[in-house]
Amino acid sequence: MRKKALLPVMAMLLAAGVAQATTNSPATLSITGKVYGNGFGAAQSCSVSLSRSSIDLGSKKSILLPVQGANYSASSGLISVSNSCYRPGINNNAFAYKFMGTADSVEQTVLANTLTSDDAAKGIGVGVYTLKGQPIAINNGTLIGGSNAFYLSMVKLKNTTVTGGKVQSTLTVQVERL
């Protein structure tokens, strides 16, 4: 009999325990952050500024022009370059300038003369040089970002006959992250 009397009491205690139980409410944590690549801080892109938007390389005797691929002690055609990539306290050699344009048809290392008229020079291109006079190959070579200038010069293309005339080329300078 005692067992029968305990059974309803146990059932009421169990029901009371279930009624007293509360549901757990979850807590939500919102997490945000930002990762900067290559140590460049908030400016994820870099812009390049040149000291001039066009340059006249003048008139030169073809015999005085450097041959394509050779070092050259340029005294004219200097272009200064600046950029927004510089950040204090980081390695500013972590980027380079790349020189892009239509390459010559001989070795594809200098800018082609894009003029095709009857008065266009033949066998001539435009070379890009470091401040030490070392050639920088178009579309492939780079100038380390710590440098702030480069030279341009008309050049004789290797193994071609030079014919005097007008020269015109276009150069794009872009930033490459190393």
N, C-alpha and C positions, 0 to 999 in steps of 0.2 A: 504494500500500500504506500509505503514511504516513497518507493521508486516512482509510482504513478503521480504522487503529489509533487515530487521534484521535477518531473518532466515539464509541467506547465510553467514552473518558476524558471527553469533553465531557458525555455523558449522565450519568456518575457525578457530575461536578462540579455539574451542574444539579440533580440529585436531592439532593445534599448541601446545596446552597444553599437549596432548598425546605425541607428538614428543619430547617435552622438558623433559618429565618424564624419569628418569633413573632407571635401575633395581638396587636393593640392592644386594651388594656382601657380603656374609657371612664371618665372621672371624672364624678361627679354632684355638682352644686352645688344645695343646697336654698335657695331664696330666699323670705323672708317679709317683710312690711311692713304698714303701716297708714296710711291717709289719713284725716284728719279734715276734715269739711266745714265751711265757713264760719268756721273759726278757733275753734270752740268746744271744742277739745281732747277729752279722753276722754269727757265727758258729751255724747252725741249727742242726748239728749232733755233738755228743760227742764220743770221742774214749777213751778206757780204756787201761791202761798199767799196767802190773803186774811186781813186782820186780824180779820174776823168772818164767820161763815157765814150770818147773817141780820141784817136791819136793819129797824127800825121807823121809818118816815119821819114818824110822828106824825100829828096832825090839823092840817089847814091850810084856810084859807078859799080857795075856788077863785079868787077875785079876786086873791089874792096869788101864785098859781102862775105860772110863766113859760109862755109860749106855745111850743108845739113848734117847735124849730129856732132859737129865740132864745138869745142868751147869757144866763147867769144867774150871779149872785154868790151861790152857795150857802154857807150857814153850817152846815148839818147834812148828814148823809148821807155823811160822809167814810169812804172805805174805803182802807186801805193795802194795797199789793200788793208781794210779794217773789217772787223766782224763783231757780232754780238755774242760770240761764243766764250769770250774771256770771262772767267769767274775767279775772284781772288781765292787763293788757298788751294787751287787744284792744278794738276799738270796740264798746262796749256799747250803741250805738244801732243795732246790726245786727239787732235784733229789736224787735218791738212787741207790745202787748197788743191782742187783738181781742175785742170784746164780742158774744157770741152769745145769741140768745133769740128768743122769739116777738115779731115786730114788730107795731106797731099797724096798723090797717086804713086809715089816712088817707095817711100819707107813708112808712110803713115805716122810720122813723128812730128811734123810741123803743120801749121795751118795752110790749107791750099789757097791759092789765089782764086777767088770765086768769080772774078771777071772773065768773061768769055768773048768780049767784043774784039774787033780788029786791033784796037790799041791796048789790049791787055798784055802784060808781061808774060813770057813763057819761061818755064824752068825756074820759077821763083816761088817761094813760100814765105811764111812768117813764123819765125822761131820764138819760143818762150824760154827765158833764161833766168837762173837764180842770180842773186846779187854777186855771186862769185863767178858768173859767166858760164855755168854748167847748163847744158840744154835740159829742158823738161819735156818729155814726150807728150804730145797731145792725146787726150782721151785715156792715157795710161799712167803717166808720171804724176807725182804730187810734190807739193812744196809744203814742208812741215809748218803747222799753224803759227809757230813762234816767229816766223819770218813775216815781214810786213811790206815787202815790195818785190817786184820782178821786172825784168826787162823784156822788151819785144824788139825784134830786128828782122828785116828782110834777110832771107838766106837763099843760097843757090842750092837747088835740089841736086842730089848726087846723080852722076851719070846722065845728065841732061844738057841740052844746049840752051843757053840763056838768050832770050830775045827781050830787049828793052820794052818797057811799056808801063801801064798802070797796074797797081796792086791793091786788092781789097780783100779783107777777111773779117770774120766775126768770131769773137772769143767769148765763151761763157765761163765764169769762175764760180765753182761751187764748193761747199764744205763737205768733207768726208770725215766721219768719226773713225778713229783708229782703234 
